[in-house]
């Protein structure tokens, strides 16, 4: 996995590695397996994640609803201001 990260890091650092031919040439000099190399060439993130055993982290957050008491108090304040 560290080889994949090193290759991706090098691709991000080196502006000359922005075309497919240069990427393919780089990948032939690495020790990456063919499936991983093909995923990089095709920019197939899902396959690359599977090859590297990476699962995306998904977090959910819930916001508590307002309490009923606050709604009643707000109505009383609005009525008092309007009166």
LODOPA-770772 format. One record per residue: residue number from 1; residue in one letter; x, y, z of N, C-alpha, C, CB in turn. Coordinates in nm, 4 decimals, always signed. Glycine has a CB too. Layout:
N
{NUM 'a' {X Y Z} {X Y Z} {X Y Z} {X Y Z}}
...
This chain:
83
{1 'x' {+0.0820 -0.1191 +0.0000} {+0.0000 +0.0000 +0.0000} {+0.0861 +0.1250 +0.0000} {-0.0931 +0.0001 +0.1195}}
{2 'x' {+0.1999 +0.1216 +0.0671} {+0.2848 +0.2400 +0.0711} {+0.3378 +0.2735 -0.0681} {+0.4012 +0.2190 +0.1688}}
{3 'x' {+0.3579 +0.1707 -0.1530} {+0.4008 +0.1976 -0.2900} {+0.2951 +0.2759 -0.3665} {+0.4318 +0.0670 -0.3627}}
{4 'x' {+0.1690 +0.2409 -0.3469} {+0.0595 +0.3118 -0.4139} {+0.0576 +0.4569 -0.3686} {-0.0771 +0.2439 -0.3847}}
{5 'x' {+0.0703 +0.4772 -0.2398} {+0.0695 +0.6133 -0.1859} {+0.1879 +0.6924 -0.2388} {+0.0719 +0.6109 -0.0323}}
{6 'x' {+0.3051 +0.6297 -0.2464} {+0.4232 +0.6984 -0.2994} {+0.4035 +0.7363 -0.4464} {+0.5481 +0.6098 -0.2839}}
{7 'x' {+0.3442 +0.6470 -0.5243} {+0.3205 +0.6761 -0.6666} {+0.2201 +0.7909 -0.6803} {+0.2683 +0.5492 -0.7412}}
{8 'x' {+0.1111 +0.7857 -0.6046} {+0.0115 +0.8928 -0.6112} {+0.0701 +1.0259 -0.5649} {-0.1108 +0.8570 -0.5260}}
{9 'x' {+0.1546 +1.0197 -0.4624} {+0.2217 +1.1407 -0.4140} {+0.3127 +1.1986 -0.5228} {+0.3038 +1.1099 -0.2861}}
{10 'x' {+0.3867 +1.1123 -0.5880} {+0.4760 +1.1576 -0.6951} {+0.3963 +1.2185 -0.8105} {+0.5622 +1.0407 -0.7463}}
{11 'x' {+0.2829 +1.1577 -0.8430} {+0.1982 +1.2118 -0.9492} {+0.1464 +1.3506 -0.9125} {+0.0806 +1.1174 -0.9772}}
{12 'x' {+0.1148 +1.3705 -0.7869} {+0.0657 +1.5003 -0.7420} {+0.1744 +1.6063 -0.7366} {+0.0026 +1.4866 -0.6069}}
{13 'x' {+0.2959 +1.5630 -0.7119} {+0.4087 +1.6555 -0.7007} {+0.4676 +1.6967 -0.8348} {+0.5159 +1.5938 -0.6170}}
{14 'x' {+0.4672 +1.6057 -0.9313} {+0.5374 +1.6254 -1.0582} {+0.4394 +1.6669 -1.1679} {+0.6123 +1.4968 -1.0991}}
{15 'x' {+0.4491 +1.7897 -1.2121} {+0.3570 +1.8424 -1.3137} {+0.3717 +1.7717 -1.4481} {+0.3798 +1.9915 -1.3322}}
{16 'x' {+0.4852 +1.7091 -1.4725} {+0.5040 +1.6399 -1.6000} {+0.4247 +1.5088 -1.6074} {+0.6520 +1.6118 -1.6222}}
{17 'x' {+0.3686 +1.4666 -1.4958} {+0.2919 +1.3423 -1.4919} {+0.1414 +1.3683 -1.5046} {+0.3211 +1.2668 -1.3622}}
{18 'x' {+0.1045 +1.4626 -1.5873} {-0.0364 +1.4968 -1.6027} {-0.1027 +1.4315 -1.7233} {-0.0507 +1.6447 -1.6130}}
{19 'x' {-0.0257 +1.3677 -1.8106} {-0.0880 +1.3013 -1.9256} {-0.0765 +1.1498 -1.9096} {-0.0220 +1.3473 -2.0590}}
{20 'x' {-0.1625 +1.0776 -1.9803} {-0.1690 +0.9316 -1.9643} {-0.0392 +0.8615 -2.0008} {-0.2804 +0.8759 -2.0484}}
{21 'x' {+0.0293 +0.9105 -2.1032} {+0.1534 +0.8459 -2.1458} {+0.2589 +0.8536 -2.0358} {+0.2065 +0.9108 -2.2748}}
{22 'x' {+0.2723 +0.9689 -1.9735} {+0.3702 +0.9850 -1.8660} {+0.3318 +0.8997 -1.7449} {+0.3816 +1.1333 -1.8253}}
{23 'x' {+0.2034 +0.8919 -1.7162} {+0.1569 +0.8103 -1.6032} {+0.1853 +0.6626 -1.6296} {+0.0053 +0.8323 -1.5782}}
{24 'x' {+0.1550 +0.6173 -1.7514} {+0.1814 +0.4776 -1.7862} {+0.3302 +0.4455 -1.7775} {+0.1296 +0.4472 -1.9268}}
{25 'x' {+0.4121 +0.5386 -1.8207} {+0.5571 +0.5179 -1.8148} {+0.6032 +0.5088 -1.6692} {+0.6318 +0.6324 -1.8879}}
{26 'x' {+0.5504 +0.5942 -1.5844} {+0.5841 +0.5888 -1.4417} {+0.5419 +0.4548 -1.3822} {+0.5164 +0.7048 -1.3653}}
{27 'x' {+0.4222 +0.4102 -1.4152} {+0.3698 +0.2877 -1.3560} {+0.4470 +0.1629 -1.3998} {+0.2240 +0.2722 -1.3919}}
{28 'x' {+0.5072 +0.1671 -1.5161} {+0.5871 +0.0517 -1.5602} {+0.7157 +0.0386 -1.4791} {+0.6209 +0.0641 -1.7093}}
{29 'x' {+0.7596 +0.1483 -1.4174} {+0.8825 +0.1434 -1.3373} {+0.8547 +0.1126 -1.1900} {+0.9571 +0.2756 -1.3486}}
{30 'x' {+0.7287 +0.1005 -1.1536} {+0.6936 +0.0734 -1.0133} {+0.6663 -0.0739 -0.9928} {+0.5713 +0.1559 -0.9706}}
{31 'x' {+0.6466 -0.1115 -0.8686} {+0.6184 -0.2506 -0.8337} {+0.4699 -0.2754 -0.8108} {+0.6962 -0.2897 -0.7099}}
{32 'x' {+0.3844 -0.1891 -0.8655} {+0.2410 -0.2048 -0.8452} {+0.1876 -0.3177 -0.9329} {+0.1669 -0.0731 -0.8758}}
{33 'x' {+0.0836 -0.3865 -0.8817} {+0.0232 -0.4919 -0.9629} {-0.0587 -0.4292 -1.0759} {-0.0658 -0.5845 -0.8755}}
{34 'x' {-0.0948 -0.5104 -1.1729} {-0.1596 -0.4594 -1.2941} {-0.2976 -0.4000 -1.2655} {-0.1723 -0.5708 -1.3971}}
{35 'x' {-0.3724 -0.4599 -1.1714} {-0.5061 -0.4065 -1.1398} {-0.4967 -0.2668 -1.0794} {-0.5803 -0.5005 -1.0428}}
{36 'x' {-0.4027 -0.2479 -0.9906} {-0.3846 -0.1174 -0.9275} {-0.3365 -0.0156 -1.0296} {-0.2852 -0.1267 -0.8106}}
{37 'x' {-0.2413 -0.0550 -1.1133} {-0.1913 +0.0360 -1.2169} {-0.3030 +0.0755 -1.3125} {-0.0756 -0.0291 -1.2949}}
{38 'x' {-0.3855 -0.0216 -1.3508} {-0.4961 +0.0074 -1.4421} {-0.5982 +0.1002 -1.3774} {-0.5641 -0.1224 -1.4865}}
{39 'x' {-0.6230 +0.0828 -1.2489} {-0.7150 +0.1709 -1.1768} {-0.6623 +0.3139 -1.1741} {-0.7371 +0.1199 -1.0335}}
{40 'x' {-0.5323 +0.3299 -1.1576} {-0.4727 +0.4640 -1.1586} {-0.4833 +0.5257 -1.2977} {-0.3248 +0.4584 -1.1137}}
{41 'x' {-0.4532 +0.4481 -1.3999} {-0.4606 +0.4990 -1.5378} {-0.6032 +0.5408 -1.5718} {-0.4112 +0.3921 -1.6382}}
{42 'x' {-0.7012 +0.4590 -1.5308} {-0.8415 +0.4872 -1.5620} {-0.9052 +0.5867 -1.4657} {-0.9207 +0.3592 -1.5609}}
{43 'x' {-0.8296 +0.6294 -1.3653} {-0.8802 +0.7203 -1.2614} {-1.0045 +0.6620 -1.1953} {-0.9121 +0.8593 -1.3211}}
{44 'x' {-0.9999 +0.5317 -1.1722} {-1.1103 +0.4571 -1.1135} {-1.0909 +0.4513 -0.9618} {-1.1195 +0.3137 -1.1743}}
{45 'x' {-1.1489 +0.5464 -0.8941} {-1.1299 +0.5600 -0.7497} {-1.1879 +0.4408 -0.6746} {-1.1941 +0.6895 -0.6996}}
{46 'x' {-1.3050 +0.3928 -0.7173} {-1.3683 +0.2810 -0.6467} {-1.2814 +0.1560 -0.6501} {-1.5049 +0.2505 -0.7075}}
{47 'x' {-1.2281 +0.1222 -0.7662} {-1.1416 +0.0046 -0.7762} {-1.0139 +0.0242 -0.6958} {-1.1075 -0.0248 -0.9225}}
{48 'x' {-0.9592 +0.1440 -0.7004} {-0.8372 +0.1731 -0.6245} {-0.8621 +0.1592 -0.4750} {-0.7860 +0.3145 -0.6566}}
{49 'x' {-0.9765 +0.2074 -0.4280} {-1.0113 +0.1924 -0.2863} {-1.0219 +0.0452 -0.2489} {-1.1438 +0.2646 -0.2550}}
{50 'x' {-1.0828 -0.0353 -0.3367} {-1.0956 -0.1789 -0.3090} {-0.9592 -0.2462 -0.3072} {-1.1859 -0.2462 -0.4134}}
{51 'x' {-0.8713 -0.2089 -0.4000} {-0.7370 -0.2674 -0.4053} {-0.6567 -0.2349 -0.2798} {-0.6623 -0.2176 -0.5290}}
{52 'x' {-0.6799 -0.1166 -0.2254} {-0.6060 -0.0724 -0.1079} {-0.6790 -0.1038 +0.0226} {-0.5797 +0.0759 -0.1169}}
{53 'x' {-0.7967 -0.1680 +0.0123} {-0.8790 -0.2015 +0.1296} {-0.9159 -0.0770 +0.2095} {-0.8051 -0.3009 +0.2198}}
{54 'x' {-0.9583 +0.0254 +0.1382} {-0.9991 +0.1506 +0.2018} {-1.1505 +0.1605 +0.1935} {-0.9308 +0.2744 +0.1344}}
{55 'x' {-1.2119 +0.1925 +0.3041} {-1.3555 +0.2176 +0.3029} {-1.3784 +0.3627 +0.3428} {-1.4315 +0.1200 +0.3987}}
{56 'x' {-1.4629 +0.4311 +0.2685} {-1.4884 +0.5703 +0.3033} {-1.5575 +0.5820 +0.4392} {-1.5735 +0.6369 +0.1953}}
{57 'x' {-1.5251 +0.6862 +0.5109} {-1.5862 +0.7108 +0.6414} {-1.7046 +0.8039 +0.6202} {-1.4829 +0.7720 +0.7431}}
{58 'x' {-1.8200 +0.7565 +0.6629} {-1.9415 +0.8360 +0.6492} {-1.9924 +0.8632 +0.7895} {-2.0503 +0.7630 +0.5612}}
{59 'x' {-2.0123 +0.9886 +0.8196} {-2.0610 +1.0265 +0.9518} {-2.1951 +1.0983 +0.9378} {-1.9578 +1.1164 +1.0252}}
{60 'x' {-2.2832 +1.0694 +1.0271} {-2.4145 +1.1327 +1.0281} {-2.4288 +1.2092 +1.1588} {-2.5292 +1.0274 +1.0112}}
{61 'x' {-2.4947 +1.3206 +1.1512} {-2.5201 +1.3982 +1.2717} {-2.6673 +1.4364 +1.2753} {-2.4296 +1.5244 +1.2775}}
{62 'x' {-2.7249 +1.4290 +1.3907} {-2.8647 +1.4669 +1.4092} {-2.8698 +1.5881 +1.5001} {-2.9483 +1.3494 +1.4680}}
{63 'x' {-2.9496 +1.6829 +1.4600} {-2.9699 +1.8007 +1.5441} {-3.1006 +1.7821 +1.6192} {-2.9714 +1.9328 +1.4594}}
{64 'x' {-3.0987 +1.8025 +1.7486} {-3.2222 +1.7844 +1.8244} {-3.3261 +1.8887 +1.7848} {-3.1944 +1.7922 +1.9749}}
{65 'x' {-3.4493 +1.8478 +1.7853} {-3.5584 +1.9400 +1.7536} {-3.5754 +2.0375 +1.8697} {-3.6915 +1.8627 +1.7257}}
{66 'x' {-3.6353 +2.1506 +1.8392} {-3.6617 +2.2473 +1.9457} {-3.7674 +2.1912 +2.0385} {-3.7068 +2.3839 +1.8878}}
{67 'x' {-3.7526 +2.2238 +2.1630} {-3.8499 +2.1761 +2.2607} {-3.9801 +2.2523 +2.2448} {-3.7959 +2.1910 +2.4041}}
{68 'x' {-4.0891 +2.1855 +2.2747} {-4.2212 +2.2473 +2.2630} {-4.2353 +2.3677 +2.3556} {-4.3303 +2.1451 +2.2938}}
{69 'x' {-4.1729 +2.3620 +2.4714} {-4.1823 +2.4722 +2.5670} {-4.1296 +2.6013 +2.5046} {-4.1042 +2.4390 +2.6958}}
{70 'x' {-4.0198 +2.5930 +2.4310} {-3.9626 +2.7113 +2.3690} {-4.0582 +2.7713 +2.2675} {-3.8301 +2.6778 +2.3029}}
{71 'x' {-4.1306 +2.6892 +2.1945} {-4.2255 +2.7395 +2.0952} {-4.3388 +2.8145 +2.1638} {-4.2816 +2.6240 +2.0100}}
{72 'x' {-4.3871 +2.7591 +2.2745} {-4.4938 +2.8262 +2.3489} {-4.4445 +2.9584 +2.4056} {-4.5460 +2.7361 +2.4619}}
{73 'x' {-4.3227 +2.9610 +2.4570} {-4.2665 +3.0841 +2.5117} {-4.2480 +3.1885 +2.4021} {-4.1326 +3.0558 +2.5810}}
{74 'x' {-4.2043 +3.1458 +2.2849} {-4.1863 +3.2384 +2.1731} {-4.3195 +3.2992 +2.1324} {-4.1218 +3.1670 +2.0534}}
{75 'x' {-4.4266 +3.2200 +2.1322} {-4.5590 +3.2724 +2.0973} {-4.6034 +3.3759 +2.1991} {-4.6624 +3.1587 +2.0889}}
{76 'x' {-4.5786 +3.3487 +2.3290} {-4.6159 +3.4428 +2.4342} {-4.5393 +3.5736 +2.4188} {-4.5897 +3.3819 +2.5728}}
{77 'x' {-4.4105 +3.5643 +2.3860} {-4.3287 +3.6845 +2.3684} {-4.3781 +3.7635 +2.2480} {-4.1792 +3.6477 +2.3513}}
{78 'x' {-4.4092 +3.6967 +2.1375} {-4.4594 +3.7637 +2.0181} {-4.5930 +3.8321 +2.0466} {-4.4744 +3.6636 +1.9027}}
{79 'x' {-4.6815 +3.7624 +2.1192} {-4.8119 +3.8207 +2.1533} {-4.7937 +3.9417 +2.2437} {-4.9025 +3.7161 +2.2219}}
{80 'x' {-4.6995 +3.9339 +2.3372} {-4.6764 +4.0452 +2.4286} {-4.6203 +4.1651 +2.3532} {-4.5809 +4.0036 +2.5415}}
{81 'x' {-4.5354 +4.1417 +2.2554} {-4.4767 +4.2501 +2.1781} {-4.5821 +4.3133 +2.0882} {-4.3580 +4.1993 +2.0945}}
{82 'x' {-4.6690 +4.2338 +2.0314} {-4.7721 +4.2834 +1.9407} {-4.8854 +4.3524 +2.0145} {-4.8271 +4.1702 +1.8580}}
{83 'x' {-4.9040 +4.3270 +2.1428} {-5.0159 +4.3830 +2.2177} {-4.9971 +4.5275 +2.2515} {-5.0376 +4.3065 +2.3424}}
